[in-house]
Amino acid sequence: MKRDRKVLMNTALLAFIASTALYGQTQYDAARLIDTDLNGTARFVGMGGAMSALGGDISTISTNPAGIGIFRSNDFSTSFSFTDTKTEGMMTGFEKDANRRRMSFDQLGIVFSNKFGNKTSVRYVNYAINYHKQRNFSKSMAIYGDLFGASQTDQIAWMTNHDVDGSEYPLPLNDYDEIYNNLDGYYYGEDWKDVSWLSVLGIQGGLVGPEIETDENGQPILDNEGNTKYTGYYLGIPAYEGEYRSKETGGVNAFDFNISANINERVYLGATLGFTDVNYNRSSFYTEWGSLNDTDTDYTLENGFKTEGSGVNLKLGVIWRPIESSAFRVGAAIHTPTYYKLTDKYWASLYSYVDDMEYNGSTDIAVLDYELITPWKFNLSLGHTLGTSVAIGAEYEYTDYSAATLRYSDGFEMKNENQIIDEDLKGMHTLRLGVEAKLIPQLSLRAGYNFSSAAFEKSAYKYLYPNDMRTDTEYENMLQRNTFTFGVGYRSSSFYTDIAYKLATQKSTFYPFDTTESSADMKCERSQIMLTLGCRF
């Protein structure tokens, strides 16, 4: 069932959108780049990332930059991991699983520690450079289930029956006939610039057609010339089963440059300039089986989606040891928004079998350059060491996802998309806890836990405009995430080795198209084994 989205537009923007096909960025595209993974060195991961007040690990360069000020010697480290991502999808009683496994290079960094002496208030000034994988998109998904008459073609028909502002304005029958008869390929020139790509594919594939006028007995009404009369509106094809499959690859790579200072062994200050590189790819296949005029129908819509780009941000942090005789520390950090310049590319192809006829259609590749400004991030942390054998860390982080902003490449704000972001996204709260215990001076055991609240409102859904060039109707509302970590580390006088295991679990609700009848309950489990090799010099 199609849900209405109130579209807010000023007159100038409405005139602009109505005169050209629309490239639609969504709240789901923004959230994908706001979220981050728990990743870095195996020691950092083993303690659940709760090291922002403890410092002394290069991975704190991206949470609390002041943590680099704890170092008193040069340090080099590199990290690798093996990841197994498993998804389970339950739709109307049918369950399907999908797995994706991969090796990855996760971290490489160096810290240069410079001692000023004991006679000045500034004891150390340290510099650090670090690479780490900020986000891993590797994931496969599969769902299958009954649709009970709901259909993606209903959404295609809705887009064909409405104008860009959401008002009812069906595509004229003459235009429908011209699109339908253009079966030698997909045509999206000036004649169809105000028609969605999904509508064109649906019309050419026989998935939507004019609604026939009928009398009180359900019989077609004919005009004076004996031709069938139409209401002017379009209908889809009722479906009884649907299947969705997708594969996602890529990630967000972060490159951080840090300067930090140790003041009287009581206050630590740090700043990190960060650069990010984005590479996201998704290929998906959606198939429906239905019936039209007592004849079986089926179609498969293939979508390709790619995002590339780069961003820059700044992180500032402080660690304070309030009691000189105590190792207890308090930390605070603030992360500016990441200013992304991005390019999206998407394309689609359709194969359908309707009324004993086969259809094939495809789109060109749509390309859009745009900007994303992520929200501010705030981090508060506590850390304490008991003697020389136990370290405890805790921290809280807040990010208001609804404050993200999308802009066109010329700086013009995407007002409608940002309105939807404000409605459908909310603040994410993250809690991190960690502990490290030394069994002997050289051997340590670690454990950690993370909790992240949901960033999506339960009512969130993907809105595609009636003149949208996007054809990927699927969307996934992520729920809370729980992460458990364990680790072990060995340290000699110069070299060290750390191993960590991470299990992250997250549930979500997945929709193959804009529907309230058919959804899938998803569970994603990501297991990761990490290895870090390092040395002090």
N, C-alpha and C positions, 0 to 999 in steps of 0.2 A: 504494500500500500504506500503510495507516494506521500511523503510528508512535506508540508509547506515550509519554506524558508523565507522569512520576511527579507526582501531585498531592499537595502537602503542605498539610494543613488541621488546625487544632485543632477540637475538638468544637463550640465555640460558632460558629466561622466556618462550619463545615459545615452546621450547623442553619440559619444565616442564609441561606446561598446556596441551600440546598435548598428554602427557603420562598418564593423569589422569583426571577423571571427575572434573568439576569446581564447587566450591561453590561460587556463585556470590553475593557479597554485592554491593549495588547500592547507587547512590546519594540520593535516597529517604530514605534509611535506615539511612544515616548520618544526613540528614536534620531533621528527626524525633527527634533526640536526641540533636540537637543544639538548636532548638526552645524551648521557655519557655512560660508559661502562667502567666498572671497577677493574683497572688494569694498570700495569707498571712493573716494578720489580717483584720478585716472588716474596720478598720479606714484606713489602707494602701490602700485597694482596693477601698474604697469610694472616696479617693483622686486620683484615677487613678495611684497609685504607684509613684506619683511625689513628693516623700519625701526624696530623696537622700541628698539634701542640708539642709532640715529642721531637719531631724533626729528625735530622740525621740520616735521612734516606732521600735519594735523588727524586723519587716520585712525588715528594711533597712540593716539588717545584710547580705542580699544576693544581694543588689544593691550597696550601699556605706557603707562599714563597719564602717566608722567614725561616722555614725549616732548613733551608740550605745554610743558614748562618750558624747552625749547630756544628757543622763539620770543622774538624781541627787538622785534617790532613787531606791530601788529594785523593780522589776516588774515581774509579772507572768501573762501569757495569754494563752488561748486556743481557737481554732476556728473550726467551723463546717459549712457545707454548703449543700444545695440541688441544683443539677444541672440538667437542662433540655437541651439536645442537639437535635436540629432538623436539618435534611438535606433535601434539595429539589433538585431533579435531573431532568433536562429537556434534553431529547434526541430525536431528530427528531420529535418534536411535542408532545411527550408523557412525562407526568410529574408524578413522584413518590416521595412520602415523607417517611421519617423514623424518629422515635423518640427514644431517650434513656434517661431515668431518673435514677438518683442515689443519695443517700446520701453519704457524705464523711467527713472524719476527715482530716482537712487541715493544722492545725498548733498547735504547743505546744512549749512554750519557756519560759525562765527565764533570767532576767538580774540581776546581782549583782553589785551594785554601791558602790565604795570605795572612800571616800573623804580623800584627803591627807592634806587638810587645805588651808588657804589663804596666807601662807607665802612662799610657793614654787610655781614655775611656773607650775608644774603639779598639777592641782586642783583635778582631779578625774582620777582613773584608773578603768575601768569597764570590767566585763566579762559577756559573754552571751552564751547560748546554745539554739538552736532553730531547730525544725523540721518543714518543710512545704512541701506541695505537689507542686513540681516544674512543673510538666506536668500531665495533665489528658487526657488519650487516649480514654476515653469512647465515643463511636460513633457508630451509625448504618447508613447504606447506602443502597439505592435501586434505580436502574435505569432500564428502559425498552425502547426499540425503534427499529426502522427499521435499518438494516445494509446495505441494497442496494447492496447485493452481497459480501461485505467485510466479512471476517471471521477470527476468531482466528486460524483456521486451516491453513490459509495462512502463518501465522507466524511459525506454527509448520512445515509446508512444507519447508519454507525458512531455518529453522534450520537443517532440514534433508538434504537439498541440499548444505550445505556449511560446510567448514572446520573451525577449531577453529580460524584461522586468518582472516576469512571472505571471503576467496576465494571459488569459486564454486568447490565443491567436493561432489557429491551426495553419499549417503550411497549405497554401492554395493547391487545389487538385492539379492544375496545369503544371505547377512546379514538381509535385509528386510524380506525375507521369514522366516528366523529362528526366528526373533523377533515376526513376525505375528503369527507363528504357536505355539509359547510358550504362550498359552492362560490360562495355569493353574496358572499363577501368574506373578508378575513382577520380571524379572531377570536382575540384573545390575552388574554382576561379571566382571571378567577380559575381557571377550569377548566383552562387550559393554561399556567399560570405556571411550571411546571417542564419545559416543552417548548421546545426551541430554535426560533427563528424559521425557521431553515433547514429543520428537520424539518417544520414546518407547511407551508411553501412547497413542499417536496419531496413531501409526501403529497398536498396539494391539486393539485399539478401532475402527479401520476402518475409521479414520478421514483423513488420508493421504494415498495415494497409488501411484504407478508408473504411469507416464504419458504414454499413449498409442500412438505409432506412427500412423499417419493417412496420407492418400494420399490427393490429391488436392480436392477430393470430400468429405473429412472428414471421409472416411471409414478406419477401422483398417488395418494395413499392417501386413501380416503374413510372418513368415520365411519359409524355405524350408520344415520344418516338420509340418507346419500348426499351429504353436504356435503364439500367439500375440507378436508383437515386441514392445519394450518399448524404450523411449528416454533416460532413465537413470535418469530422474528428477521426482520429486514427486509433486503432486497437493493436495490441500485441497478441501473442499466442500463449494460451495457458500451458504451463509446464508441470510435469509431475516429478521430475528428477533433475538434479543439477550436480555438477562436479567442478571443483576448482583446484588447480595445481599452480604452484609458483616456486621460483628459485630467486633468492636475493644474494648478491655478492657485493664486495667492496668494503669500504670503511672510511673513517675520518682519522687522518694522521696529524699529530700535533708536534710542533717543533718549538721548544721553549728556550728562552735566553734569560738568565737570572743574574741579579746582583743582590747580595745580602750582607748584613753587618752584624757583628756581635759586640754589644755595648756593655762593658763591665760584667759580662757573664750573667746579666740579669734581663736585658732587653735585646731582642733579635728582630731586625727589620729586613724586609725583602720585597723585591719587585720582579715580576716575570713578564716579559713581552712574548706573547704567543702567536704563532702562525699555524693555521690549519689548512689541510688539503683534503678535499671531499671527492670521493669516487663511489657512487651508488648505482647499482644496476638491478633491475627486476624484470624478469620475463614471466608471464602468466598465461594460463589457458583456462577458459571457462566454457563449459559445455552444458547445454540444456536439452532435455528430451520432452516433447510435448505432443499435442494432437491438434490438427486443424482439418475440418471437413471430413472427420472420420479417417484421416490419414496421419500416420506417424510423421513427426518432424524432429529434426535435431539440428543444432548448429554449434560451432566452436568459435569463440572470439579469442584471438591471441593478441596480447598487449606487450609492448616493450617500453621500458621507461629507464631513463638514465639521468643522473644529476652529477655535474662536475663543477668545481669551483674552489675558491680559497677564502680564508678569513683571517682577521687579526683581532687580538684582544690584549688587555692588560690586567694583571692580577697584582694586588698589593696585600701584604700581610704583616702581622706583628705577633711575636710570642713574648710573654712577660712572665718572669719568675718573681712573684710578689714577695715571697719570704726568702731572705738570703740563705738561711740555713736549711731550706727545704727544696727538694727537686720538683715540687708541684709547679705546673706551668699552665698558663691560660693563653689561648691563641684566638686570633680573629683575622679574617681575610675577606676581601671584597673583589669580585671579578666583574670587570666591565662587560657590557654586551660584546659579543663577537659580531663584527661587521663582515658579512659574507657577500661576495659577488659570485653568482651562480648561473649556470646554464642548464636548462632542462631540455631533453629531447624525448619525444615519444611518437610511437607509431602503432598501427594495428592492422590486422588482417582478419577476415571473416570467411568461414566455410559454412554453408547451410544447405540443408535438404528439406524443401518445403513443397507440398503439393506435387510430389513426384518429380521435382526439378532441382537441379544442383546449381548453387551460386558460389562465386568467389569474388571477394573484393578486398582492397587494401588501401591504406592511406599513404600519403607522403610522410616524411619525417618533419614533425613540427619542432621548431627551435625557439626557445625564449631565454633571453638574458634578463636577470632580475637581481634584486638585493634582498637579503634577510638580515634583520637585526635581532639577535637573540636577547632574552631578558638579562638583567643584573642577577648575580648570584652572591649569596651571603653565607659565610661559614664561621661558626663558633666552635671552639674545641678546648678540651681539657686533657692534660697528660701528667702522669706521675710515675716515678720509679721507686721501687722498694729495695733499698740497698743497691746491690749491683746485679741482682738476679731476676727481678720482675719489673716489667714495664706495662702500664695500663693506659689506654687511650679511648677517648669518646669524643664524638663531634656531631654537630647538627648543621644541616645545610638547607637553604630554602631558595627555590627558583620559581618565580611567577610566570608560568608558561603563557598565560593570557596576555602578557605584556609584549610578546613578540610582534614584530612589525615586518610586513612585506612591502616592497617597493618595486616599481618598474625600473629598468636600467637608467632612465633619465631622472630618477629620484621621485617621480610621481607616486604617491601612496596608493596602494591597492585597498581602497576604503572598504569595499564589501568583504574582501577576504579577511581584512583585519577585524571587521565587525564580527565575523564568524569565529575567528580566533578568540576574541574576547568572550563570546558566548559559550564556546565549546571546550576551552582549555581552562585550567585553574592552577593554583600554586602546588608545587611538588615539595613535600617534606622528606628529607633523607636523614636517617640516623645511622651512625657507624660506631661500632664497638670493637675493641681489639685488645689482646693480651699477648705478651711474650714472656716466657719463663726459661731461664738458663738452667739446664740440668747440670752441666759443668761449664767452665768459662768458654769452652769452644763450641758447645752444642746447645741449640735453643729450639723450643717448641712454641708454636704460635696458633692462635685461633681468632676468628672474627665473625661478625654478623652485621649485615646491612638490611635496612628496611627503607623502601621508597614508596610513598603513597601514589595513588593514581593521578595522572595529569589530565585525564579526559573526564568531562561530565558524562553521566550515563546517557544523556539524550543526544550526544554528539553524533553527527553523520556527515558524509561527504555530499556536498551540493555541486552538481554540474549544471552549468547554465545552458539554456536552450540554444545558444550559439557556440557552445564550448568545443574546442578542438581536442579535448581529452576524451578518451574512450575507456579508461580504466575505472570502472564503477566501484570496485571493491574497497573496503576500508576496515580497520581493526581498532577497536577501543581498548587500549591497554589498561589493566587494573594494577593493583599493588604488586611490588616485586620484593622477594626475599632472597638474600644471598648469604650462604654459609661458606666459611673458608677455614682451611687448616694449613699449617706449614711447618717446615723444619729447616734449620740452617746450621752450617758449620763454618767457623771462622778460625783461621790461623793468624799469625802476626801480619801477614801481607795479603793472603788470598782468602776468598770466601765463596761459598756455594749455598744457594737457597733453593728450596723446592716448595711449591704451594699447590693446593687443590682448591678450586672454587666451584660451587654449585649454585647457580642462579635460577630461580623458578618464578614464572610470571604467568598469570591467567589473563585472558582477554575474551572479548566478544567480537566475532568476525562476521561481516556481512558481505556476501558476494555482489550485492547491488543494493540500491536504496529500498529496503523492505522492512516491514515490522513483523512479517509472518515467518520468515526463514532466516535463521542466524545459526552460527556454530559456536559452541563453547570450546575455546582453545586453551591449551596449556603448553608452555614452552619451557624446556629444561636445557640449560647450557652448562655442561661440565668442561672445566678447563684445568689442565695440568701445566704448571709453569716452572721454568728453570732459569735461574740467574747465576751468572758467573761474574766475579768482580775482584778487584784488587785495590789496595791502598798503597800510595807511594808518596 
